[in-house]
Amino acid sequence: MNKTELITKLAKKTGLTQAKAAEAVDAIFNAHKGLIVAELAGGKKVTLPGFGSFSVRKRASREGRNPATGKKITIPARKYPAFKVGKTMKEKVAK
C-alpha cells in the first residue's frame, strides 16, 4: 500500500473527504513536519498500543574502511529512528 491508497482507505473508513484524509496522514507521517518525526527529533518516544513504538537509538562511533581506497576512517556516532512492532500487530500478522 502506498500513501495514496492509505488516504483513500482512510477516507472510506472514516467518511472524511480525500483532502481531509490527506491532511490527517500528512499531519502524522510527514517527514518534515509530521507529529511522529517532531517527537523523535525532540528525543521522545511515540507509542501506539497494539501497533508499536517509535524511538530514537544511538549508534556509537566506530572504525570503518573507505571501500574505494581501503583507508581506515572513523564513522561518527549518530542517532537513528527505530520501530518496534507491538504485540497485537505481531500476533495478527503471524496468523
For each residue, the residues with C-beta under 8 A, 3 or more apart:
1: 5 6 9
2: 5 6
3: 6 7 25 29
4: 7 8
5: 1 2 8 9
6: 1 2 3 9 10 25
7: 3 4 10 11 18 21 22 25
8: 4 5 11 12 18 21
9: 1 5 6 12 13
10: 6 7 13 14 16 21 24 25
11: 7 8 14 15 16 17 18 20 21
12: 8 9
13: 9 10
14: 10 11 21
15: 11
16: 10 11 20 21 24
17: 11 20 21
18: 7 8 11 21 22
19: 22 23
20: 11 16 17 23 24
21: 7 8 10 11 14 16 17 18 24 25
22: 7 18 19 25 26
23: 19 20 26 27
24: 10 16 20 21 27 28
25: 3 6 7 10 21 22 28 29
26: 22 23 29 30 34
27: 23 24 30 34 35
28: 24 25 34 35 36
29: 3 25 26 34 36
30: 26 27 33 34 37
31: 34 37
32: 37
33: 30 37 38
34: 26 27 28 29 30 31 37 38
35: 27 28 38 39 46
36: 28 29 39 40 46 54
37: 30 31 32 33 34 40 41
38: 33 34 35 41 42
39: 35 36 42 44 45 46 54
40: 36 37 43 44 46 54 55 56 81
41: 37 38
42: 38 39
43: 40 56
44: 39 40
45: 39 53 54 55 56
46: 35 36 39 40 53 54 55
47: 52 53 54
48: 51 52 53 86
49: 86 88
50: 86 87 88 89
51: 48 86 88 89
52: 47 48 83 84 85 86 89
53: 45 46 47 48 83 84 86
54: 36 39 40 45 46 47 81 82 83
55: 40 45 46 81 82 83 84
56: 40 43 45 79 80 81 82
57: 79 80 81 82
58: 77 78 79
59: 62 77 78 79 80
60: 77
61: 74 75 76 77
62: 59 74 75
63: 72 73 74 75
64: 72 73 74 75
65: 70 71 72 73
66: 69 70 71 73
67: 70
68:
69: 66
70: 65 66 67
71: 65 66
72: 63 64 65
73: 63 64 65 66
74: 61 62 63 64
75: 61 62 63 64
76: 61
77: 58 59 60 61
78: 58 59
79: 56 57 58 59
80: 56 57 59
81: 40 54 55 56 57
82: 54 55 56 57
83: 52 53 54 55
84: 52 53 55
85: 52 89 90
86: 48 49 50 51 52 53 89 90
87: 50 90 91
88: 49 50 51 91 92
89: 50 51 52 85 86 92 93
90: 85 86 87 93 94
91: 87 88 94 95
92: 88 89 95
93: 89 90
94: 90 91
95: 91 92
